[in-house]
Amino acid sequence: MRLLGPVDVLVGGAARPVRGQRRKAVLAVLGLHPGEVVSTGRLVDLVWGDAAPPNAVNALQSHVSYLRRTLDDKAAITSRPPGYLLDAGADGTDVAVAERLIAAGLHAAGPAARARHLQAALELWRGTPLADAGGLPWLDEQAERLGQLWLRGRRALIEARLALGQHAHLLPDLEQLTREHPFDEQLHGQLILALYRLGRQADALAAFRRLRRTLHDDLGIEPGPALRDLESAILRQDPDLDVPAAADGPVDPAGAAPTGGPVPAQLPLAVPTFAGRADELAGLDKLLTDEREVAVAAVTGTAGVGKSALVVHWAHRAAGHFPDGQLYVNLRGFDPGGRPVEVSDALRGFLDAFGVAAARVPADAAAQAALLRSLLAGRRVLIVLDNARDAGQVRPLLPGAPGCLTVVTSRDALGSLVALEGALPVTVGLLSPGEAGDLLVRRLGAARVAAEPDAVAEIVTRCARLPLALAVVAGRAATRPELPLADLAGSLRAAGTLDAIAGDDPVSDPRAVFSWSYRALRPPAAELLRRLSLAPGPDLGADAIASLAGGPAGAPLAELLRANLVAEPTPGRFCLHDLLHAYAAEQASVHDAAPGYRVAVHRLLDHYLHTADAAARLLDPTRTGEPLTGPRPGTVVTRLAGRDEALAWFDAERRPLLSAVHLAADAGLDAHTWRLADATTTYLDRRGRWHDLAATQEAALRARRRAGDRAGLGDAACALGRTYARIGRYEDAEHHLGAAMWIHEQFGDAAGLARAGHHLGWLAHDLRRYPEALTLTGRALRLFDQLGDRLWRARALNATGWIHGRLGEHREALQRCREALTETIALDDRHGEAGAWDAVGHAHHHLGDPRQAIACYGHALRAYRELGDCSGEAGVLAHLADAHDAAADPVTAADHRRRARSILAGLDPAP
């Protein structure tokens, strides 16, 4: 049982997922009490907490039965009054093994032996402990305990490796660890010693001074005696600091690569019915011992041949060799109807996985790639780049130093990657007849397959030994156990081929399989499958599917799920595999007229537009905008009750919404393009996804131009300019905001002119041009006053107050921001109120009243959290930290700073 990461079990060396959070929680509780009876009452309390249903005991019995089946051993979990006992043996859980190895490492005789035990222990961590079983107090406490166990083991391993003279290998890891644990004196001492041993005495002393300053500024304390003694020893160049002679032999230097946290664990679930591929797996295994500078494997083959399944299966097996993490991205190089993932999006996703704050992420993709290479240097990380379009999409994502392994899958041969980067080519062909038979055995059971060997042989031949085709046939057979396999073979015998993957032999194409499954569908399900080919994003929700269908789609969708023609990767989200997507599009081109296509696309976009507009108004009740005409008949608009549901809907639909903006643009539906972009603005801004926001607003600006909507161009340019300022593109921001002012002036739009001037004022503020900022926001304030626009007047008033504060005029700032606060409360402008509370608190702080400032910041913090405004929350936490410092409370200040940094690290991740 593996608890040091996502919860799962290994049976015979193969990972088996445990499905359902409660089941994982039951397994985790029992796994953390091995050999102990855990009472039913305690299990219910720990697994459900206050949310325990009336039938919790019955549900617990059901979960235990499921876990027994998963473990393949009914005796592993035994009923023992008053509850259950897990009898897994001494090493039945990775936690038990890790605790034993760490204890052995701490008590081993010499540093090499200590390092071997501790390294083996730390390799058991696959990410955050109990990563998918948390959310309950006791389990969260255990996850924290296991995280501290990892840190204790890591400190001890570093100590052992320092004793072995491996300070050069340790330096990158120590630099990362000390950044993540700024008050950990032992880690800082190890870093200082490593620097000294590398001949960098000045850097070692500078590191000591930085730590002393951090401890003094944040906690009001001095370094402990051990660190002070270390500083003295460095100053006198004490020979005792030199590398000691190794007493008990070397340790594999490859093991010295750092395993600092956070440790990404992004691999998707392995296919439980994976079969065959022994040669390909062996070829990939060789990379684990390869001594080449930068290890890359290019796994290529035709669509549907099982490249992704092979690589994910192997990656789970090999994860223990990469204790510093496993990164995964689907590059969607051949995603039907969609766009390949931009390199910068993939890079931002990887940087986000390592906890890089958004403020540290460069805007330029080349600089992002350089930052990623710096982070990967000295680490052992597995990188899976799935479904790449070509070598050009892959190159910026490759590490630049030894220690990491990159595995790329693609339909493209990736010849230049092999020739120029020395990638190991792994060509994935069709399954052998034996492997194909094994796949059917795993799906249908040995008895059924053995009963009809001739039919099985024909199915394997007709499916061209293609894993995807075999999986579809097996899925159909599994849902109809009474159907003879000979009947399935007969149906395939008369089928044709898919042109997209056709070969010389017509039976080597899976259209036979798809067409057979398609013809078996009832007409509503067949029509829905064709409609799903219009979907622009990676997945769809139920209401979006109903809108495509033009009415209720529950029954046909369930039929498609049963036939394995549609997948449900997460509850309530549905998608087509790319080959099935292509097949569905082909069938739609044959059976459906173009006008029907356009109507369905229009309904889908109406679903996104009207739901997003309603959700945006729940997030911001002061929102104004162009009134929408009613959606087309047959459109299903998701009903949302309150701000929390609106945020949850946006979170789930973010990627489909972004794709919908581009679908509208491609379809020439310009009004949908700019209205969808406008409807997502508040959400993307508050969640800190400004690169996504810029992309939608760029599409909106192009749509306004195409439509000749010259008046609307001003608002579009203003919105884009504001977002460019958010991501540091200040010249572009100034250009677009200036253009917006010119357009509004030409059309006599005083309100638009005032808003653009207001945002230009904030841009000047961001550039520290405070007098200019005050002039611009003051001019906007007067315009709003003349227009009688109380909402924007209050915002501009608060802006001028804030800028007065930046100029050191804090009493003037306090007066203006208090007036703005009163007005925003009267207008029920919750977001404006949050900003005003923040500004009033800032003024109090700089007028020497930190306690009053803390009270004001508390109001702002609650409002930003209520609104889901992550960037606003982070800013207030930083201000709170400063105020607590001024109030002589360094511990609380340090906590607020850590929380602010944690939020900032999550802003603007990749899609």
N, C-alpha and C positions, 0 to 999 in steps of 0.2 A: 504494500500500500504506500503510495507516494503522496505526502502531504506538504513537502517543501517546494511548493509551486502550485499549479492547478491540481486539484484532487483527482487521482485516477489510480488504477491498479495495473500491475504487471503480472501476466499469467504466461508462463513459459517464455519469458523474455519479451513478449509483445504487449504493448500498451492497450488497455481496454478503458474507454471512457466511462465515467459514472455520470449518468444523465439526471439532472434535477438538483437544484440547490439543497433541498432538504435531505435528499439521499446522501449528497456529499457531506452535509453537516453531520448526519448520523455516523457515517464512516469515519469522519474526522474525530468525533467525540470518542468513539470506540478505539480508534487507532492511537489516540493520545492517552488511553487507559489500558494498554495491552495487558492481558492476564488478570484484569480486574473486572468484577461485576459492577456494571453501571445500572442503577435502578431505572425502571421505566419512567418514574416521575422525574428523575434528574435528566434523563434523555429528553423528555418532552420539554422540560424547562430550558435546557441548553440549546435545543434545536429550534423551538418555536418562540420561546420567551413569552412575552405578554400577548402574542398573536396566536397562541395555541387554540385550534378549533375544538369543538366538542368531541369530534371523533379522532383526536390526536393519537390515542393509543392504537386504534385500528390502523391509522395511517402509518404509525411507526412499525407495526407488524408487517405491513405491505412493503415498506422501505427495506426492512431487514430481509424479507424474502427476495427482493430484487438484488440486494447486495450479495446474498448467498449464491444466486445464479451467476452474478458477475464474477465472483471469486472462484467459481467452479469447485467450491468446497463447502458443503453445508455445515461441516464440523467447524469451519473457521469462526463462525458466529453462532454460539450456542445459547439456548435459553437457559438461564440459571436464576432462579428466584433470588431477589425480586426484580430481575431485569435481564440483561444480556452480557455475555462475555466474549471478547475477541481473543481467540487462541491462534496467534499468528507466528508463534515461535520467537526466538530471541532477535532475529533480524527480519521480522515480518513487515516492518514499516521503515521508511527511509529516516524518520525521526530517530528511531531506536538505533539504527546503524550510525547516524551522524553523531548522536550523543556518545556512543561507545567509542567511535574513532577520535572524537575530540578529547575525551577523557584519556584515551591511550596516548594521543599526541602530547597532551599536557604533562604526562608522567613518563614519557619515553626518555631513554638514557642520554641520547645525543641529539644535536640539531637536525641531522639528516633523517633520523628515524622520526623525530617529531614532525618534520616537514612532510614526510610521506604520509603519515596518519592524518595530519590536518588537511593536506591537499585532497586526499581521498574523501574526507568528510565534506569539505566545501563544494566539491564537484556534485554533491547530491542536491544542492539547491538549484532549482530550475526557474526561479523567479521569487515573487513575494509568497511566503508560506500561506497555505489555505486561500490562495488567490481568488477562487471562485466559490468559497464556502463561508465568506465573512458576513458582516452585517449584523452579527449577534455578539453581545458584549463578551461572553466567555471565549468565543472563538477569536474575536479580535484581540483579546488579551493574549491568547496563545500565539497568534500570528506575531504580535509584538515580541513575545518571549523568544520565539524561534528566530526572529530577526536579530535580536540581541545575541542569541547563541551564535549566529553566523558572524556577527561583528567580533565577538570574543575569539572565535576560531581564527578569523582573519588576522586579528592583532597578533595572536600567538604564531601563526604561520609566518607573518612578516618578521617577527622576532627570530624565528628559527632560520629564516633565509638570510637575515642580516648576519647571524652567527656563521653562516656558510659563505659569506662574502659576496652575496648576490644583490648588492645594493643597486647596481646599475639597472638590473631587471625590474627592481621594485619601484624605482623613482616615479614613473608615470602613474602607477596605481596609488602611491602615497600622496601625490599631488591631488588626485581626484578625491581620495578618501578624506583628506584634510579639508577640502572645500565643502564636502558634504557633512562633515562632523567638525565644525569650526572650534568647538570647545573641548575636543578629545585630546588631552595632553599626551597620552601615550602615543597616539598616531603622529602628533606633531613632533614628538621626540624622535620617533623612528625616521620621519622625513628629514629632520635636522641632522641626524647621524648619517643618513645615506648621502646627503649633500656634502657633508664634511669628508666622508670617505672617498668621494669622487673628486676631491681636491677643490671643492667649491666652498671654502671657509667663509668667504664674505656672504654668499647666498645663504649658508646655514645660519649665520648670525642675523641676517635680515629676516629669515623665517622666524627665528625666535622673537625678534622685535615685533613682527606682525602679530604673532600670537599674543604677546604681552599686551599690545594695544587693543586687540579684540577682547581679551578677557577683562581689561580695565574698562573699556568703553561700554561693553554690553553687560558685564556682570559685576563690575566694580571690585575685581579681585586681581591678585598677582599670580603668575605661574607657580606651581608647587615646587618643593625642594628638589625633586629629581630633575626637572627641567633647568632650574637655576644652577644645579651642579653640572649639568651637561654644558651649559653656556660657559661656565668657568673652565671646564676641561678643554673646550674648543679654543678659548682664548689663550690657554697655556700650551696648546697642542699636546695634550696628554697622550702618551703612547698607548695607554689602555683603550683609547678609542679606535685604534687601528684594527683591521680585520684579524680575528683570532684564527689560529691554525685549525683547520678542520680535523676533528678527532675521529669521525666515524664514517668517512666516505662521502662522496658527492650525491647530490640529488639531481634528477633530470632537470636541466635548466629550463626546458620548455614549460615546466610546471610553475616557473616563477612569474609567468604572465599574470597580470592583475585580474582580480575578479570583483572589482569594486561595484557598489550599487549606485543607482538602481540597475538591476539586471533585467534587460528586456527578455521576454519569453513570448514571442509573437507567433509561434508556429500554429497553424490551424490544426484541427483534429485530424488524426490519421484515419485512413479508410479501414474500418474494422475487418472487411472481407478481402484485404489485399492478398494477392497470390502471385507466386512466381518471381521472376526478375532476379534470379540468383546471380547471373553474370553481371548485370548492371549494378546490383548492390555491392558485389565484390569490387568492381571498378571504382565505385565511389569510396569504398572503405580504404582503398589504397591511398587516397588523398589524406587520410588521417595520419599517415606516416611519411608523407611526401616532404622532402626537404627543399622544394622549390621556394623562391623568394615570396611570391604571391600566388596562392593556390586558387584556381578558378576551374570549375567544371561547366561545360556547355552541354546540357541535356536537351537533345533535339529529337524531333519526330513529328509525324503528322498529327492532325487534330484528333482528339479522342483516344489516342494510343496509351494514355495513362502516365504522361510525363509528370504532371503535378502530383498524382497519387504516389508514384515511385519516390519522388524527391521528399515529399512530406513524410512518408513512411521511413525513409532512410534518415531524415533529419531528426526525427524523434529518437531513433536508435543511437544516433551519434551525439545527441545534445550534451551528454556528460563530458565530452571532450572539449566543450566550449563553455566553461563556467562563467565567462563574462557576458553571456547572453546569446540569444538567437533572434535575429531580425527577419521579418518576412514582409514582402509587399507583392500584391498582384498588380503588375504593370499594365494589364489590360491591353496588351499590344494587338490582340486580334479580337477585341471585344465588339461583337456585332452591334451596330447602331450607336456606339459610344466613341469616346476619344481615349487614346492611350494616356496613361497617367503622365503628367508632366514631370520631368526630372526634378524640378525644384520642389514639387509636391512630395515626391518620394523622399528627397533629402530632408525636408522639414519633418516628415514623419519619423525618420530615423533619429534625427537630432532631438526631437521631442521624446522619443523612447529613452534616450539617455539623460533626460531631465534638463536639456539646454534651455535656458530662459529665452522667451521670444525676443527680448531686447538684444540678445547676443547673436541672433540668427541674421546673417547678412541678407540683403535683398537679392544679390546676384547669385545665380546658381553655381557659378565657378567658385565663388568664395564659400558658399555652403558646402560644396564638395570638399574643399580644402579643410574646412572645419571638421567635417566628418572624418577625413583621413587622420587628422590630428587626434581626434577622440579614439579612433581605433588603434592607433600606434601603441604597441606594447600590450594589447589585449588579445584574448582568444575568443573571437565572436564568429558564429555561423551566420551567413547572410544568404537568404533564399530570395532570388529575384524571379518571380514566377510570371510566365506568359509575356516575355519580352518581345517587343516588335522587331528590334534589330540590335546590333552591337552598339550603335550610337546611343540608344536609350540606356544601355547598361554601363558604359564606361565611366560616367561621372559617379556611379555608385560603388565602384570598386575601391577597396582599401589600398593604401600605398605602402604597407610594410608587412613583413611576415607575421604569422600567428593567426590570421583570420582565414576563413575558407568561404568562398562565394560559389553558390550553385545557381546557375541560370537555366530556366526552361524556356523553350521557344519553338514555334513551328519553323522559324527561319534557321538555316544551317549554321549561322553565326561564324562563317568561315573566317572573317577578319579578326574575330575575337580569338580564334584558335591560332591564326597566323601571327598576330601582333602581340597578344597578351599571353600566349602560351597556354591557353585554356585546354584542359583535358576534354576531348570530345567523347561524349557518351550518347550513342545513337540508340534510341528506343524504338524497336521494331514491333511487329505483331507478337502476341503471346505464342509460345509453342502450343501444339495441340494438348500436351499434358498440362501445361499451365492454364490454358483456357478451361479444360475440364476441372482443374482444381478450383478455379474461380466459381464455376457453377456448383461444385460440391459445397463450397463455403456459403453460397447463397441459398441453395435448395436442399442441402443435406445429402449425405452419401447414399442413403437407401434409394431415394427417388432417382438420382443420376445413374446408379448402378442398374436399376430396373429397366432402363431403355437406352442401352449403349449406342444403338444405331441412330436413334433420334438425337442423342447428345452429340454424336459425331457430326451429324448434318447441321445442327444448330451452330456448332463451333465453326464449321466451314462457311455457312451462310452469313455468319456474323464476322467473317474474315479474321477471326481471332482478335478482334478489336475490343478492348476492355469496355468502352462506353456502350457499344452495341450489345455486348454480352450482358452488361448490367441492366439494360432496358428490358431485354428478353427475360432475364432472370427475375426482374421485378414483377413483370406480368405473370410469370409462372408462379411466383411466390404468393400472389394474391388470389390465384385460382388453383389450389392444390388438387382439385378433381380433374383438371384439364390434362390429358395425356401430352407428354412432350412431343410425341409424333405429330399431333395436331399443330403444335407451334412450328415444328420443322416444315410441315406442309404449307403453312401460311407464308413462311419466309421464302419458300421455293419459287413463288410467283412474283416476288417483289423486284423493284428496280434499284437505282443507285442515287446517291447524292453527288452532284457534279463537283461540289467544292472539294471533295477528297477522293474523287474517282481515280482508279488505277486502270491498268490494261485489262485486268480481269473484272468484269462487272460484279462478280459476287464479293469483291473486296471492298464494297461500299456499304455503309450502314443505312442507306435510305430504305433498304428492305425492312430493317427493324423499325425505323421511325414510321414508315408508311403503314406498316402493319398495326402498330400501336395507335396511329392516328385514325385509321379506318375503324378501329374498335371503339372509338369514342362516340358518345352521343353527339348529335349536332351542336347543342349549346357548348359542350366542352371543346369540340373541334374549332368552333368559331372563336372561343376565348383563347385557345392556344395561338391562333393566327393573330388575334388582337395583341397578345403579349409581345409579339415581335416588334411592336411600335414603341415599347417602353424605352426611354432614353437612359435611365440610370442603372445602377447595378442590381437594384431590387425594387419591389413595389409593395405598398400596403394594400389591405383588403379594399378600402374605399377607392383607391386609384384603379384597382383592377375592375371594380364594379363600374367605374366611370368609363373605362375602355370598353367594357361589355355593353354599356348603355342600360344597365339595370342590375338587379341582384345576381351575384355570381358565386354564391357559396357552394351550391351543388356542383356546377361544372368545375370549380376550382378544386373541390375535394376529389372529383374524378381524376383530374390531372395529377394530383398528388399521389393518388393510389397507383396510377399508371407509371409513376416515376418520370413523368414528363415535365413536372415542375418540382423544384426543391423548396424547402422551407428551412433555410440555414439558421434562422433565429425565429422565435415565435412571432407570428403575424407579419413576417417579411418573406416574400416569395420571389423566385428568380428562375430563369431558364439557363441551362448550360449553353455555351456558345454554339455548339453544333445544333442543338435543338432550336436555339434562337434562329439560326440560319435556315433550318428546315421549315420552321413556322413562317418565316418571312417568305420563303419560296412558295409555300402553300397559299399564303395570303395573296401573292401576286397572281396566282392562278384562279383563285375562287372569289376574290373580293375586288369590287370596282374602286378606282381611285377616289371618287367622291366619298365613298364610305370610309376609306382610309382617313381622309382629311377630317371628316366629322368626328371620328374616334379620337384622333389626335387633339382636336379642338376640345372635346369633352375632358380628356386627360389634363390638358393645360388649364381648363376651367376649374377642374377639381383642385389643382395645386394653387391656382390664383385665388379662388374664393376662400379656400381654407386658410391659406397663408395670410390673406388680408384680414380675415376674422381673428386669426391668432395674433397678428401684429397689433390689432386694436386692443386685444386683451393684455398684451405686454405694455402697450402705451395708449391709455384711454384718450390722451390729447392728440392722437394721430389724426392728421387731415390728409387729404389726397383726392385724386380724381374719383368720382363715384363710379362704381362698377355696374354695368348692365347685368341682368340676370344670367346665370349659367345656362348652357344649352340643355334641352330636355335630355334626361338620362344621366346627367352629371350627379355624382354623389359628393356632397360637401361634408367633410368631417365635422361633427358637432363637438365643440370644446367648451368645457365648463370651467372657466377661470384661468388665471395666469399660469398655474403649475401645469395644467394640461396643455396649454399653448406651448410652453417651453419644451415639454416632453415630445409633443408632436414635431416641433422644429428639430429637436435633437435627432429623432428617428428619421426624418425626411430630408435632412440637410443635403446629402449627396444627390438624391433624386431631384430636389428643387434646383440645385445648381445645374444639373443636366437639363432640366425642363427649360431653364432660361435659354440655353443654347439650342434646344429642340425648337422652341418658338422662333428663335432667330433664323434657324435653317429652314423652317417652314414658311418664312415670310410673314409671320404673325407679329408685326412690330409692336403693336399695342400690348399684346401679352408679354413680349420681351421686357419692355420697360416697366410694366406694372408688376410683373413677377419680381424683377430686381428691386423695385421700391418696397414691395411687401416683405422681402427678406432682410431689408436694411437694418431695422432695429435689432432683430435677433443676432445677425452676424456681428454687428458692432458690439453688442453687449457680451457676446461670447468671445470677443477678441479674435474673430476669424477675418482679419482685415484683408488678407490676400484674396480669399474667396470673394469678399465683398467688392474688392476692386475689379475682379474679373466680371462679376455680374453688372456692375455699373458701367464698365467699358462696353459691354454688349448693349446696355440700355442706351448709351450715348450714340452708338452706331445705328441703333434702331430709330431713334429720334431723327437722325440725319436722313436715313433712307426714306422715312415717312414725310420728310419736309416739315416736321413739327418744330419750327424755328423758335416759337415761344417756349416750348418744353425743353429746348436745348439748354436754356439757362439753368433750370433746376437740375438737369442731368449733369452738366459741367460742375455745378456747385457741389453736388453730392460726391462726384468722383474726386474733386479737388480736396474735399474734407478727408476722404479715405486715403488719398495719396499722402497727405500729411501724417496720418496715423502710421503709415509704414515707412516713413522717412524719405519719401520721394518729394522733397520740398520744392524743387524747381518745377516739377510737373504740377504740384499742388498750386503753386502761385500762378502758373500759366492758366490752369483751368478755372480757378476762382476769379482771376482777372477777366477771363473770357465770359464767365457767368455775369459779372457786374456789367460788362459792356452790353451783353445781350439784353439783360433786364432794363438797362438804361434806354436801349433802342426801342424797346416795346413799352416803355413807360410803366414798368412793373416795379412799383416802389417797394412792395413787400419782398419780392425776390432780391431786389438790390440791397435791402437792409440785411437779409439773411446772408447773402454772399459777403457783404462787408463784415458782418459778425464773424464769419468763419475765417476771413482774411485776418481779422484781428487776432484770432486764436493762433493762426499760423505765425504771425509776427511774434506772439508770445512764445510759441514753441522754439522760435529762432532767437529768443532772448532779446528781441528788439522791443523792449517794453514801452518806451514812449510812443512809438508807432502803433503798437497794439492798443494802447489807451486811446489814441486818436481815432482809430478805426472802430473800436467797440463803442466809443462815446458817440460817434456819428451814427452808428446803427441804432443805439439807444434812442437818440432823438427822433430818428425816422419811425421806430416802432411806437414811440410816444405819439407822434403826429397821426399815425395810422390807427391808433386805439387798439393795438395788438398787445393785450396784457400778458399773454403767455410769453411771447418772444421778448417783450420789454423786460419781464422778470429775469429771463435768461441773460439778456445783455447787461442788465443791472448787476447781476452776480459776476459776470465776466469782468466788468469794469472794476468792481470791488476786489476781485482776485488780483487783477493786474496792479491796482494801487498797492496791494500787499507786497507784490514782487518789487515794487519801487520803494519799499520801506515805509509806506504811508498807511500804517496798520489801523489807525483810528478811522480814517476815511474808508478803508476797506471794511471795517466792522460795521459802520453805519450803512453802507450800500448793501452789503450782503445780508444784514438783518432785514432790511426793507425787502430784498429779493425773497428771503425766506418767508416772510409774512405773506407775500403775494403768491408764491408757489403753493403754500398751504391752502390759501383761499381758493385757488384755481384747481386744487386737487391734482397738481402736477407732481406726482411722486418722484419722478426722476429729477426734475428741477429742484425739488425739495432736498433730495439727497445731496446734490451738488452744493446747494446753499448751506446746508448743515456743515458740510466739509469746509467750505470757505469761511464760515463764521468760526468754526473751531480753529482754523489756521490763524485767523486774526487774533483770537484769544491767546493762543500759544505764543505768538510773537509780541503780544502785549504783556507777557509775563504771568499769565494765568493758565498753567498747564492743566489744572484740575477741571476748569470750565471747558477747556479745549477737549479733554477726554470725554466729557459728557456729550458735547456736540458731535464729536466723531462717532460716538456710540449710536446716535440717531442716524447718522449717515450710513454707517456700516449695516444697520438693520434694514434700511431702505434698499441699499444696493443688493443685499442678499435676497431680499424679497423679490426684487426685480430680475434677479439672475444676471446682474451686470458684473461679470468677473473682473474686468479691468478697473471699474470703479471701486470694487471691494478691495482689490490689491492696493490701489492708491491710498484709500483710507487707512488700511492696516499699516502702511508705511508711515503715514502721518501720526497714527496712534503710537507707533514705536518711538517716534521723536518726542511726542508729548510725555510718554512714560519715562523716557530718559530724563527729560527736564524735571519730572516729578520724583526723581531719585528712585525709580523702580526698574532697574536694568533687566531683571529676569523677565518681567512681562514684556518689556520692550523687545528683548531678543526673541521671545515667542512670537510676537506680532511680525517681526521681520522674517522669521522662518516661514510663517504662513503666507506672507505676501510673496516671498520668493517662490513658494510652492505653486501659488496661483499663476504667477507670471510665467512659470515654466510651462504651463498648460495652454497659454494663449497662442493663437494662430498655429495650431498643428496642421499637419497635412491631412487632406481628405482621406 
